[in-house]
Amino acid sequence: MSAAGGRGAAPPPPPPPPPRPQASVAQFSVCLEEEPLRQNLSPHARFMDKHQMILKELSLQLESRSQENCLPQNLSEHDMRRLTEEALMQKATLQEKLLEAEMAVSSTEMFLPTFKETVLGITNACNLSTSDVIKISKQEDLLLKELEAFRYAKELLLHLLQTTDHKEVSSERIDILMQKLVETETEIDALKKEMLERERHIQELSSQLQLEKANARKADHLSKSVEAVQGHLQYQIKRKEMENSQLQTKIQSLEKKITEWKFQIGEHKHQILALKKTSEQKKNALKKATRVQKQRAERSEAAVENVASKIKEREVKLSEILSASSVWKNYHEKAVEEKMVLEIKTETLKKQITNLSEELENIEDRRRISNKEILGKLNSVNSETENIHLENARLKASLAVLENNTVSAEAELLVLQEKAKQQENLVEQYGTQVQKLQMEAEGLKTRYKTALNENKITEAKYLQIDKTPAPFHRVELSSSQMEDSNSSLRGHSLQEENLNIQKKYEDLKRQLEKMELQNEVLAHQLANQEKSLQHNELQLKEKFTEYGALTRQLEAALEEGRKMVSEEMEKMSSKEQTLQTKILDLETELRERQEEHKQLVCKVNHSQKHHEVCLKELGHRLQKSENHNQSIQNYIKFLKSSYITMFG
């Protein structure tokens, strides 16, 4: 596999040798007939590249699959099922790609004899040299080696698939064990039911109450499904409105482009009129020239007329494009009309939904009447259930408060982390500024040293001046005074710079100290936030345990009432079937409308593409006309220069 991937595709065949001067016409014609055979070798290289890429993808998928199979076995049932489904999907894809690889091997094996025959035909027809024959033989050996590497990779893939099958068998055993666990749990539930048969009177009362609750839940479920259908319809309406707005923006952009094209055509017309005026003035000036120049000027006029005719043709095409845009606007208006029709249908659907909701309310009224009859019997049971519900509500409220506290604490942690990052960035910036100031201070120190050296030099000069005679002494005194003034000015400037740098350095030190204090405060706040989060997590765990105990009690009560629920489920199934049929009818109508909308969008896109092609053709032609105008202008400039050179 690595050898095949390193070498890549088979190298292309060597270029044909140059024709010899002593070769005959027959050999030359044979070589021309063999050139298409050489060109047909390049698809083979592409074919090999394609299948090498497929092999690389297969190897990567197998590696990822092996890594997924090495996951820990302490997963839940949902995760195990998800992993098995993904493994089956990956196995199917790997088998498909193996079939493609086998097809590729068979096609390459079929292609090899034809390749050898073409190579032999080329060598026999073109009388190739021994070096070219050796190159072709080496290339054939390389192709055979790559085919062997390809087969080896295929065997590796089969071996990996076998290993994955063994792992799937182990996963199936785990599923069998899980099924046995589920069966044991069902046996335990049956034993619990036998223990609970002694309290039949209490079970009957609780079962009737839970029946009514289940009926209420079904009614809620039906109302939610109706609301979901309504929301789906509203979403489709909004989507169509968005598409219509996009179409309007496209129309506006096309209108802007048309106006720009019109403006450009007007500019071209003005340029042509200016060219005509200039050409007429030049004709009056060039009447004294030779007949050859007159003929050239007439030719230039004919070219200008051709350009004008072409521009007229383009104006005609622009009018055609405008007509096409008007047709597109008509399509848009039709789409708007269809949107209105869809809105009317949505209103009818809303009316139907209101009717269904009224029917559901009637059903609920009937159930309320039956509930009032049963409530007299179930006062004792209701008191217990209400206590349980109150405890559940209290636990839910406490859970919600704890969750809100955790969310707020996490948000505060994120804010504090962002502030800490910002302060770290500021510290880094201040550090860079301090380094720069230190560099400047070092530069000033060097300057100060140079100034001291210059002062020493001036002092030495003073000593020499004392020893010199009076006239020279005055001159040297004046020069030394000048140098002293310069050195004093330099010293003052250096001292001022030193003071400024020291002030900056002290300011930066203060800012760094402030930032360090802020960082310490933030670290303390982060520690407090972490402690509060741990405390909230412990409280959450306690509340979850309490909630789990209460949910177990509720589940035990629900199991008792499932027997009575089945009877009313049969009654409600008929009503649900009628509602489902109505919903299916509405969905079919929506699909039909969506298909019609898609057809309209396709038509609009087709007209838009045609319009863009026409605009591109116009732009190309306008470029040609501009080039032609430039050539005419260059020719006129040449005529001017020739006229100036001929007649002065």
Summary of the structure (lengths in Angstrom):
residues: 648
radius of gyration: 46.6
end to end distance: 81.2
largest distance: 140.6
contacts: 1718
relative contact order: 0.07
helix: 94%
strand: 0%
